[in-house]
Amino acid sequence: MRFLTMLLGLLSCNSDNLLTYEVEKEIYVEVPTEVIEDEEFDFSNIWVDSITQIAALDGVDIFWVIDPSGSMQDDQERILNGIALMMSRLPEVGWRLMILPSDYSRTSALDTFPIVPGDSLQDVEDMYNLHMEGSREAGFDALYEYVVLNPYSSTWLRNDESLLVVFVSDEEEQSDYHFNNLYEFIGWASSYRQNVFMASIVNVDAADSVCGMPPTTVAIGYDYMEATNFFGGNIIDICAEDWSAGVADASTQIVPYEFIELTHTPLDPNWIFVYANGAVYRDWYYEPSENRVYFTVIPDANTLIEVAYNY
């Protein structure tokens, strides 16, 4: 049915100078329409793949908060390799990375500018060697002390960007200076930034650990793991010889989606439909050799992308 609006002008006038007025009427008219059946596309077997673009699209401030105690000395190579791997997976712009010891008495006076895109692995090693002092194993307190109370931090931190924190320790979290318990830290971190991401490289439960000798209950990083789980992050067994897979997974929290991998192979690449928050999205192309839809324009943060196709 089509809607037609007709404007009827009615003029009434006599010797008594009656008012002049117009009346608008809505008239509905039945109009036959032709329905065209699309015989080329089979609507009976449609699949929809979807992703939500990450919230850290515009930028992210990254902290590696590392236990500086003597028992961590043999982990230095894996820590540096983990940071290098994360840097290699990050976009070319928009991130800043700071290495902190988990001793809040040392983080209060640090005045080193963070690692930024273009810096070398030597810059990372130099910062690590400069900052890894102290003995406290209180990652929550150390992060708060630097972010809130260190005056230099305000020169580079960006309160409107996302935050990623990676905790590394072979002991349980032992903060008691700024936070009395885990939940106080979670409450502060949740309110500090709109988008918070977290990862932990710690001793995990004995049943899940690859340690030759299962860690004691005291050494298991329960609070680090619980905070990481609250923010939907990744937990890596510190006993693993290679942290690369876990660090790579942690990096995906802040790396924007540039493509979406399709679950099935489309029957006809000409019949692939892409939507952004329910609206047609045209800035993409299909790569059949990889069965991926690539974005020529990266979707905005928090955009729901849906790809529908017949398979």
HELIX and SHEET records of a PDB file:
HELIX    1   1 GLY A   70  ASP A   75  5                                   6    
HELIX    2   2 GLN A   76  ARG A   89  1                                  14    
HELIX    3   3 TYR A  104  THR A  107  1                                   4    
HELIX    4   4 LEU A  121  HIS A  131  1                                  11    
HELIX    5   5 GLY A  139  TYR A  144  1                                   6    
HELIX    6   6 GLU A  145  LEU A  149  3                                   5    
HELIX    7   7 PRO A  151  THR A  155  5                                   5    
HELIX    8   8 LEU A  182  TYR A  192  1                                  11    
HELIX    9   9 ALA A  206  ASP A  208  5                                   3    
HELIX   10  10 THR A  217  ALA A  219  5                                   3    
HELIX   11  11 TYR A  222  PHE A  230  1                                   9    
HELIX   12  12 SER A  244  SER A  251  1                                   8    
HELIX   13  13 PRO A  269  TRP A  271  5                                   3    
SHEET    1   A 2 ARG A   2  LEU A   8  0                                        
SHEET    2   A 2 VAL A  23  VAL A  29 -1                                        
SHEET    1   B 4 ILE A  46  THR A  52  0                                        
SHEET    2   B 4 LEU A 304  ASN A 310 -1                                        
SHEET    3   B 4 ILE A 272  ALA A 276 -1                                        
SHEET    4   B 4 ALA A 279  VAL A 280 -1                                        
SHEET    1   C 5 TRP A  95  PRO A 101  0                                        
SHEET    2   C 5 VAL A  60  ILE A  66  1                                        
SHEET    3   C 5 SER A 162  VAL A 168  1                                        
SHEET    4   C 5 VAL A 196  VAL A 202  1                                        
SHEET    5   C 5 ASN A 234  ASP A 237  1                                        
SHEET    1   D 3 PHE A 259  GLU A 261  0                                        
SHEET    2   D 3 ARG A 292  PHE A 295 -1                                        
SHEET    3   D 3 TRP A 284  GLU A 287 -1                                        
END                                                                             
